[in-house]
Amino acid sequence: MESSQSSMEGLKAELRKESRRLKLNFDELKSGGFIKQTQKDLFTVRLRCPGGRVTADKMRTAAAIADKYGRGEVHITVRQSVEVPYVNYIHFDAVAEELRAVNWSVASCGARVRVPTACAGCSYNPNGLVDTQGICAEVDRRYFGTPTGHHKFKMSFSGCPIDCFRTREMDLGFQGMVEPKLLEDLCNGCQLCVKGCEDKALRMEGDLPVRDDSLCVGCGDCVKVCPVDAMVVARRGWLARVGGRHGKHPLFAYEVANFLTDDQVYALIETTVDWYRHHGEGRERIGAVIGRIGLNTYLDDVVRPLGVEIVAQADQRRKYWAGGNLYDSK
């Protein structure tokens, strides 16, 4: 027993000596997904989990890593990442090797595009209007780790206007939406769609419901409640928001485009990141850049050239907010 304790103390002494010799660059390690803890020589390893979807095999690997190199626990972050805390830096190579065995990697931090988050979308959530998981995985594949030159860049995907994944608080957020259409010949005038619309966007004129687009947020509830399939989906797509953030100084994003296709989402991401890289100063987030040089500059430089359905005026955004709580457009 005494021999074992002596060996352990000797190992700890060697680790301390090695740590001093290496002079670890904590900023570089954090950028690579290894986050320094309060405890000496210990790090939290952040794992890459786009959309929060992780296979059972990967979860078993995370548990095994936590048992072997940590303290037998993992942490699920608010942005859907799995983290293994209390890992000594000397085990980084072994951790990376075990992750590679299940085709998993560490999630980067720093001034670059972060792992996107997403709700379940239409894969199994009855409220989902669009495939959030599919596009989230593709966005992660295309853009994860892209340098921004200034600060972090977070994206999320919500499948409906309930907005579980807080697209209003992201540098760039996308929310599913649908445009309803009435097939008048099938409508029996039951008024269930009118009664079921929380936003009062439907009213009866004669025997038929009429939609007010200035109030409709694209939730599709009227389609769901119609008992005779007279209210149908005319089109579906993504509402895009830019410039949000949470944290110490939160900022809600601006709605900038309606009914984007998946391809238009990719185009908006690419042009937005490029615009941010060129117009940002220091460690500004993109919301601060827009606040400094104006939303209209962003719309003119990025959104209009894409030929999408633009949200240009403050009154067009009013329907998405409670009590007309809006930022003034510049």
C-alpha positions, 0 to 999 in steps of 0.5 A: 500500500505504501509503495503504491502511494509512493508511486502515485506521488512520484507520478504527480510530481513528474506531471507537475514538472512536465506541465511547467516545461511545456508552458501550455498555451491555454488559448490555443487549447481552448480553440481546439476544444480543450478548456482549462479548468480551475483545477491545475492541469485539468481540462474539460474536453468538449465533443462535437454534437451537431443538433445534439444527436449522438449515437449510442456507440459514441455515448458509450465512448464518452462514458468510457473516456470519463471513467478512464481519464476523468472522474466518471461524469459528463456534462451536457451543455446548453448548446447540446455538446457533451463535455468530459471534465477533469481530463489531464492534458497528458491524456489528450492524445489517448482521448483523441484516438478513442474518439477517432475509433467511433468517428467522433472529434473534439468541438472547437472554440474561439473565433470561428463557426461553432457546432450548430444546434437544432431541435428534433424538427419534423423527424419525430416532433409533431410541431416540426415543420422542416427538417432541422436535423438534416440541415444542421448536420449539413451546415456542420459538415460544410462550415464547422470551424470556419475562421471568422477573424473576430469572435465566435459565430453561433447558429441554430435551427428551430423547426417551428415558431415555438423556437425552442432553439432560440434563433433570436439569440444566435449570430445567425438563426433559422426557424421553420415556417409555412404559408397556409392556403385555403381551398375554398371549394373544400371549406365547410365554414366550421371556423376551427382555424379561426378559433385555433389561431393564437395570433388572430391572423384569420377572420371570417368573411362570409362563410370563409376564413381570410388570412391577414399576412401582417399577423401570420407567423407561419406556424401552420396550426390552421392547417393542423386543425382543419377537419376537411383538409381545406387549409393546406401548405402553399410553401414552407421554408426558413425564416432567417434572423441575424445579429443575436446573442445571449450572455452578459449583454444579450441582444435579440436578432433581426428577422431579415428573410422569409421562406428560404430554401435549404440552398438559400440558407447555405448561401446566406451563411457563406455571405454572412460569415464573409461579410462579418469577417471583412466588416468586424473590428476587434472582438465584435460579434456580428450583432455589434457590427450591425449596430455600428454600421447599420442593418440596412448595410447588411441587407444591401450587401448580403441579403438583397443580392441573394434574391430572397424574400427580404424582411426590410422594414420594422413593421414587417418584424412586428408580428414576431414580437410581443407588444411590438418590442422592436429594435429600430432599423438603421 
